[in-house]
Amino acid sequence: MMKYSVSAKILRTLASSCRNPRSFSTGQYDSIPKEKADAVVIGAGVVGIAVARALAMRHGRDVVVIESAPTFGTGTSSRNSEVIHAGIYYPRNSLKALFCVRGRQLMYKYCKEHEIPHRQIGKLIVATSPSEIPKLNLLMTRGVENGVEGLRMMEGHEAARMEPELQCMKALLSPVSGIVDSHSFMLSLLGEAETHGTIFSYSTTVIGGHRGDDGINLHISESKSLQNWDKKSRLKPDLILTPRLVVNCAGLGALALCKRMQGINEGTIPRPYFARGCYFTLSNVKTPPFQHLIYPIPEDGGIGIHVTLDLNGQVKFGPNVEWINGADDVSSFFNLFDYSVPRDRANRFCSEIRRYYPSLKDGSLEPGYAGIRPKLCGPGQSPTDFVIQGEEIHGIPGLINLLGIESPGLTSSMAIADHITATLSK
Ligand SMILES: Cc1cc2nc3c(=O)[nH]c(=O)nc-3n(C[C@H](O)[C@H](O)[C@H](O)COP(=O)(O)OP(=O)(O)OC[C@H]3O[C@@H](n4cnc5c(N)ncnc54)[C@H](O)[C@@H]3O)c2cc1C
């Protein structure tokens, strides 16, 4: 395979040159420095890092990862439950089901081999009223269809023997669910990607692109130079990169970025929705009240305010579902979301949590953190699958878009990466 000297030099130049964005019209690309590249991954979240690693290790590609933030994993990848999901919730043969089951297996193996902190602590999904029992049965059926190992339905009293603080009528035990230190996981994948020649260019933003005679042209700017942008005028790139392959792993910004690709078939870009999920931590406890992950029956837009334990023994409750109204392309492109966790949400959390943990004490919840789900369905709509689009769908050669990579995206990351490399090998 042809080796590209690539953009390292140019991107370093880019990082040291602070230019202000200027307005320009189509046809003015000539004055902009251009560089060829082999493969570009947009976004250094867990998915982008896993994809870059797989491209470099399995495909021998020269990979450049372009990340708008000053370091990796600062987006949704560091604002989640850090749960290794089993693969129970998703329709049979959906990408979510396939990638979650496969991704989980790959992740456990990887974590063991690379000594990434993780624990397969198991999870109980609980029905707390008679009306929830058919929904729990449905989850059991789905999980079995998806190939989730070891699922077992149990009566409430049996679940209470495992977890004395738990109150429920029935529970579904998933022994293969677990927790992981997602930062260590990303750091390890990233190290391997770098060892195989991948270059990570931080504080660098892909502001758009166009379809040129030589393939896809990516418009790239130093992130700092976008801070003073008036949000209206057209941005002028500092560099145009012409890669043979681009994988858009921009998470919350992925759809807005699609719209900034001139020549893309706009009709193929799904409508974005966003839903915030807040977490509260349990304070003033010496020992965690639970040994397993405890999940209620899923709700519209999420899988319910659950109990998550992290590897330091801290207990977290969340995430709830707060649909975000009026998020436009600019706010998602620049990740201008509100990540605060208002203290007054605690009351609503308490009443949800007490359905399965009745002895939760008043005043024991402290605001934690929030994450935003990049969704492709809105309130009341049926859940959607992950979307992976290639040229045959959107019309731009060399571009692969990963859209709607919400939960279980962390668990699925290595399987998504495998899928991309397998598709390219065909
Ligand atoms: C509340 C919550 C709880 C969750 N819990 C779990 C869980 O327990 N288990 C699980 O498996 N999954 C979970 N998920 C899902 C999981 O966190 C995500 O699917 C996963 O982190 C997505 O990773 P990503 O790399 O696609 O996106 P991100 O982590 O968001 O990474 C995208 C990156 O792209 C960068 N970027 C964006 N635009 C540009 C641009 N134009 N140029 C350059 N860079 C750009 C961003 O800065 C960011 O670093 C949860 C999600 C949420 C919101």
The ligand as an SDF file (V2000), in Angstrom:
LIG
                    3D

 53 58  0  0  0  0  0  0  0  0999 V2000
  -25.8540    9.1070   29.5370 C   0  0  0  0  0  0  0  0  0  0  0  0
  -25.1970    8.0510   28.7030 C   0  0  0  0  0  0  0  0  0  0  0  0
  -24.9190    6.8050   29.2570 C   0  0  0  0  0  0  0  0  0  0  0  0
  -24.3290    5.8030   28.4800 C   0  0  0  0  0  0  0  0  0  0  0  0
  -23.9780    4.6190   29.0630 N   0  0  0  0  0  0  0  0  0  0  0  0
  -23.3740    3.6540   28.3240 C   0  0  0  0  0  0  0  0  0  0  0  0
  -22.9500    2.4360   28.9140 C   0  0  0  0  0  0  0  0  0  0  0  0
  -23.0490    2.2520   30.1220 O   0  0  0  0  0  0  0  0  0  0  0  0
  -22.4280    1.4820   28.1080 N   0  0  0  0  0  0  0  0  0  0  0  0
  -22.2910    1.6570   26.7720 C   0  0  0  0  0  0  0  0  0  0  0  0
  -21.8750    0.7330   26.0920 O   0  0  0  0  0  0  0  0  0  0  0  0
  -22.6120    2.8480   26.1830 N   0  0  0  0  0  0  0  0  0  0  0  0
  -23.1220    3.8430   26.9370 C   0  0  0  0  0  0  0  0  0  0  0  0
  -23.4410    5.0460   26.3760 N   0  0  0  0  0  0  0  0  0  0  0  0
  -23.1100    5.2720   24.9700 C   0  0  0  0  0  0  0  0  0  0  0  0
  -21.6200    5.5780   24.7780 C   0  0  0  0  0  0  0  0  0  0  0  0
  -21.1380    6.4440   25.7680 O   0  0  0  0  0  0  0  0  0  0  0  0
  -21.4510    6.2320   23.4030 C   0  0  0  0  0  0  0  0  0  0  0  0
  -22.1180    5.4590   22.4480 O   0  0  0  0  0  0  0  0  0  0  0  0
  -19.9980    6.3200   22.9950 C   0  0  0  0  0  0  0  0  0  0  0  0
  -19.2330    6.9310   23.9960 O   0  0  0  0  0  0  0  0  0  0  0  0
  -19.9130    7.0960   21.6970 C   0  0  0  0  0  0  0  0  0  0  0  0
  -18.5650    7.2640   21.3790 O   0  0  0  0  0  0  0  0  0  0  0  0
  -18.1790    8.1350   20.1190 P   0  0  0  0  0  0  0  0  0  0  0  0
  -16.7130    7.9730   19.9450 O   0  0  0  0  0  0  0  0  0  0  0  0
  -19.0790    7.7920   18.9930 O   0  0  0  0  0  0  0  0  0  0  0  0
  -18.6020    9.6240   20.4980 O   0  0  0  0  0  0  0  0  0  0  0  0
  -17.8510   10.7210   21.4440 P   0  0  0  0  0  0  0  0  0  0  0  0
  -17.2910   10.1160   22.6660 O   0  0  0  0  0  0  0  0  0  0  0  0
  -18.8380   11.7990   21.6240 O   0  0  0  0  0  0  0  0  0  0  0  0
  -16.6750   11.1790   20.5320 O   0  0  0  0  0  0  0  0  0  0  0  0
  -16.8480   12.0140   19.4160 C   0  0  0  0  0  0  0  0  0  0  0  0
  -15.6260   12.8930   19.3290 C   0  0  0  0  0  0  0  0  0  0  0  0
  -15.6730   13.6290   18.1160 O   0  0  0  0  0  0  0  0  0  0  0  0
  -15.1660   14.9280   18.3510 C   0  0  0  0  0  0  0  0  0  0  0  0
  -15.6920   15.7850   17.2900 N   0  0  0  0  0  0  0  0  0  0  0  0
  -16.9800   16.1500   17.0930 C   0  0  0  0  0  0  0  0  0  0  0  0
  -17.0890   16.9170   15.9910 N   0  0  0  0  0  0  0  0  0  0  0  0
  -15.8370   17.0290   15.4870 C   0  0  0  0  0  0  0  0  0  0  0  0
  -15.2950   17.7140   14.3460 C   0  0  0  0  0  0  0  0  0  0  0  0
  -16.0910   18.3870   13.5000 N   0  0  0  0  0  0  0  0  0  0  0  0
  -13.9480   17.6460   14.1240 N   0  0  0  0  0  0  0  0  0  0  0  0
  -13.1520   16.9350   14.9700 C   0  0  0  0  0  0  0  0  0  0  0  0
  -13.6130   16.2860   16.0620 N   0  0  0  0  0  0  0  0  0  0  0  0
  -14.9380   16.3200   16.3020 C   0  0  0  0  0  0  0  0  0  0  0  0
  -15.6850   15.2500   19.7360 C   0  0  0  0  0  0  0  0  0  0  0  0
  -14.9250   16.2690   20.3570 O   0  0  0  0  0  0  0  0  0  0  0  0
  -15.5740   13.9150   20.4450 C   0  0  0  0  0  0  0  0  0  0  0  0
  -14.3510   13.7700   21.1460 O   0  0  0  0  0  0  0  0  0  0  0  0
  -24.0220    6.0620   27.1200 C   0  0  0  0  0  0  0  0  0  0  0  0
  -24.3090    7.3180   26.5780 C   0  0  0  0  0  0  0  0  0  0  0  0
  -24.8770    8.3040   27.3490 C   0  0  0  0  0  0  0  0  0  0  0  0
  -25.1500    9.6480   26.7700 C   0  0  0  0  0  0  0  0  0  0  0  0
  1  2  1  0
  2  3  1  0
  2 52  2  0
  3  4  2  0
  4  5  1  0
  4 50  1  0
  5  6  2  0
  6  7  1  0
  6 13  1  0
  7  8  2  0
  7  9  1  0
  9 10  1  0
 10 11  2  0
 10 12  1  0
 12 13  2  0
 13 14  1  0
 14 15  1  0
 14 50  1  0
 15 16  1  0
 16 17  1  0
 16 18  1  0
 18 19  1  0
 18 20  1  0
 20 21  1  0
 20 22  1  0
 22 23  1  0
 23 24  1  0
 24 25  2  0
 24 26  1  0
 24 27  1  0
 27 28  1  0
 28 29  2  0
 28 30  1  0
 28 31  1  0
 31 32  1  0
 32 33  1  0
 33 34  1  0
 33 48  1  0
 34 35  1  0
 35 36  1  0
 35 46  1  0
 36 37  1  0
 36 45  1  0
 37 38  2  0
 38 39  1  0
 39 40  1  0
 39 45  2  0
 40 41  1  0
 40 42  2  0
 42 43  1  0
 43 44  2  0
 44 45  1  0
 46 47  1  0
 46 48  1  0
 48 49  1  0
 50 51  2  0
 51 52  1  0
 52 53  1  0
M  END
$$$$
